[in-house]
Amino acid sequence: MLAELRSEIPAERTGAVLVDLHDGLADPGAAVVEDRVSLPFVVVGLTHGAVDDRWLELCDVTVDAGDAALDRIAQNITDHPITATTLALLLRGQHHLSVGEGLVAESAAYSVLQSGPEFSAWRGAHVARALGDGGPRVRVAPDDDVLSITLTRPDRLNALDAAMRDGLVEAFTLAAAAPDIAKVELRGEGRAFCAGGDLDEFGSRSDPATAHLIRLERSVGRAIFELDKPTVTYLHGACMGSGIELAAFTDWVVAAADTHIALPEIGLGLVPGAGGTVSLTRRIGRLRTAWLAFSGSTIDGATARTWGLVDELEA
């Protein structure tokens, strides 16, 4: 089987192989799954019914034959083959890693792609606006033994920038150090919880290597994960990219009726960079995380609840 897959790798060693998982395939065997770990292409599994778990393990992403996401997955892989392959390689190894190790692997992949041609092409086509909005990004308010942390950049749909990231790390560090705080609640002001990273800041660091170290030093996801107190996130409106990646680290996620969730990073020539390949895979598994990331599709709160990405829907 691996010989057949290798024969289909394009000359530039990026791309995908489409496998019909109902086409009389032989048992792949553990050796095939293990050998595939480092192969530089995406295995897309086409389904139309129940599939043997052994074949699911071989795939990087699976999609139903009648799912409209199939075209989006194919287009994203075609348009961003380096990013797609990097994402596949990253997701294949995450279940073997601790949370800390997973964050290192994700950040390294993200930084490599920031210096690559696909992100460069996206950045060149989307001129960054001047960063003119000042003011605080995070409000921290204790109420008895509950610490409320609120994102306060509603005019930008609470887009996560460096200032907000630093404010969140400080807030969760405060929660960890305060003996009278028993619980933390995370919310967003305005029409959305968090519409993702601030696109105007993407690629603004002088070099990706420095950005990699800063990302690890000031990891909001790690600060949430290491907090030994219950955490709850309240989602509403747009919860894109980092908006859902960080929420998935919390112990309990509540979604309002208007919640919509997506991982759009592949369209930018990037993989999730706020810990999503770590947090989402631990909540919904590798293949559902891959479906979101490779397709860029949006799901609603009810679907997220069915998957386990959301724990409760607001009445």
N, C-alpha and C positions, 0 to 999 in steps of 0.2 A: 504493500500500500504506500509506504513512504517513497519508494522508488517512483511510483506513478505520480505522487504529489510533487516530488522534486522535478520531474520532467516537465511540469507545467509552470515552473518559476520563470518569469520573464527574464530577459537578458540583464535588466537593471536590478534584478533580485528583489523586486518589490512587487506587490500585487496580491491576488487572492486565488483560491481554488474553491469552486462550488461543488459540494458533495450532496447528492440526493441520499438522505439517510434511510430511504425505504427501497433502495435499488439493489437488494440482494447482496449487501456487503458482507464480507467475511468478518469473523471476530478480529478486531484490530490488535488485541493483545497488549499487555502492559508495556512491553518494550517499545511498541509503536507510539504510545502516549508519551512515554518518557523521552524518546528520541525527538519527538516533535517540539519539545520545549524551546529549543533554540533555532528552529527553522524560520527563516525570515520571510514569511508570507502569512496571509490571513486565511484560515479555513472557515468557510461559510457553510453551515449545514442547513439544507432545505428540508423542512418537515411538513407532513400532512397527516398527523396522528401521533400516537404514542411511539417513542423511540427508546431503544436500549440505552441505558445510562453509559455503557462503554463507548458508544459512538458520540454521545453528547460530550464526554470528557475529551474527545479528540478535537472538537470544534472550538473555534474562538468566538463565534456568534452563531446563533440559530435563528431561523425566521420561517414562519409558515408560508407555504407556497402562495396563499391568497392574501398575504399581509402586504399592504401598500408600503410598509417600511422596507421591503426588499429592494425596491428601486432606489430609495434613499441610501440604503447601505451600500448598494453597488456604486452609486454615484459618488458617495463620500470616499470609498476606497479608490475609485478611479481618479478622483480629483486630488486626493491626499494620500498617495500610496505609502510614503515614508511615515507619516503620522499614523496611518492605520496599522502598519506593521509594528511600529513602536508600541502602540496601544495593545495589540494582541500579545506581544512578548511580555509586556508589563503585567497584564491581567493573568497570563498563564502562571506566573510565579507567586502571585500575592498570597495564595492560601498557605504557602509554606513559610511565610514570614510573620514575625510579630508586628504589632501596630507600628512601633518605632522603625523597624526595618522596612516596612511597607512604605512609610512616609519618605524614607531616604530614597528608595527605589523610584517612587513616583516623582519626587522632586528632581532627581537626576535625569530621568527621561524628559521631563518638562523643560529642563534647562538645555538639554541637547537640542530639542526641537526649536527652542527659541533662537538658536543659531543656525537653523536649517532654512532651506529655500521655500518651504511651504508657508511657514509663519512669516518669513520675509515678504512673500508675495501678498499675503493678507494685510500686513502692516502697511505696505506700500500703497495698497488700494483703499486704505481707511486712515486718512490723515487724523492724527490725534488732535483733539481740541485743547485749547489752553485750559489748565486746571484752575478755575477761578472761584469755586465755591469753598468758602471757609467755614469756620464754626466747628463745634464738636461733632464727632461721628458716633459716639456711644454715650448713653445716659445710664448711670448706675444708681439704683434706688433701693435701699434696704427697707423691708416692711416686716417687722418682727424678725422671724428667722428665715425669711425668704429674700434673696437678692434678685431684683429684677434688672436685667440687662436689655436695653433697647437700642436698636440701630436707628440713628437720627439723621439720615440723609434722604428724606422722602422725595425731594425734587429730582434725585437721580435713582429713584427706586431702590435706595439703600445699596447701591453698587459698592462692592468691597474694594477699597483702596488701601494703601499702606497705612494711612492714619487710622482708618477703621480697624484694620488688622491689629495694629499696635494697641489700640484702645481695648479691643476684645481680649487680647492676651493679658493686659493689665487687669481687666475686670475679673477674669477667671482666676488669675493669680491672687487677687484680693479675696475672692470667694474661698480659695483653698486655705488662705492664711487666717481667715476670720473664724474663730471658734463658735461664735454665736450664729453663723449662717449654716442652716441645715439643708437648704434647697436653692437651686438657681433656675430662673425662668428667662428664656430668651425670646424677644419679640422684635418686630420691625414697625416703624412708624409709616403712615401713609398707605399707598395703594398696593404695596408689595412687601413681603418679608425681606427678600434680597434677590435682585435680578441678576446676580452673578458678580464677577470681578469687574472693576472699572476698566473698560477697554482702552481708555485714553492713557492708562499707565502701562499697558502691556508692552514689554520690550523696552521700557524706558531706562532700565538699569544699564550701566556702562558695559557690563559683561555678564553672560549667563552664569559663569562660575561663582561670582560674588553673589548673584541673586539666589543661587542654590543654597549657599550657606545662610543667607538671611532668612530664606523661606523655612529652613530647619530651626534656626534660632528663635524665630517668632511664629511658630506653628500654632494657630488657633485650635486646629483639630487635636493636636497632642495635649494642649492645655485642657480641653474639654475631656478628653479620654482619661487623663491622669487625675481629674478632680474626683475625689472620693466622697462625693455628695450627689444626690439625685439631681438630674438636669432635665428640663422640659423645654422644647421649642414649639412655638405657636406659628404655624405657617399660614400665609394668605397671599393671594395674588401670585405674581411671578416668583418662582423659587428655582432659579436657573444656576447651573454651574456650582460655584462655591456656596450659593444659597442653600442648596440641598445637600451638598457635600459636608458642610459643617453641621447642619441639622441632624444628619444621620449619625453623627458621633454622640449625640445626646441620648439619654436613657429612654425618653418618651417623646414622641412627635405627634402633635395635634394639628390637623389640617382643617381650615375653613372651606366652605363650599366652592369658593372661587380659586382655590389653589391649583396651579399648573406647574409641572416639574419637567425639567429637561437637562441634558448634558450636551451643550452645543459646541464644546471645545474643538472637536475634530474639524469643524468648518473654519477654524482659525489657524489650523496647522498645529494644534496643541492637544495634549491629553489633559484630563482633569488635573488641577494643580493645587487644590485646597484639601487634598486627602480623600477625594471621592473614590479612587480605586481601592482604598483601604476601608472607608466607612460603609460605602454602599455594598461592596462585596460581602461584608460581614452581616449585612441585613437581608439582602435579597439574592445573594449568590453571584458567581462570576458571569453566568450567561445572561441574566436579566440586566446586570450592570453593563455588559457588553452591548446588549440590544439598545439600551438607551444611548450609550456613547457612540456606537457606530452609526446608528440611524439619525441621531439628533432629534428624535421624535419627542413630542410632548405628551405626558400622561396627566390625568386629573387625580384629585385626592382619593377618589373611590378606588381607582386602579392601584394607586400607591398603597392604600390600606390593604387591598387583597394580596399584594405582593409582600407586605411587611415593611415597606419603606416608611409608612405612616402607621402609627399605633391607634389613633383615635380620630374620628371625624366629628367636628363640631356640629351640634344639633341645630 
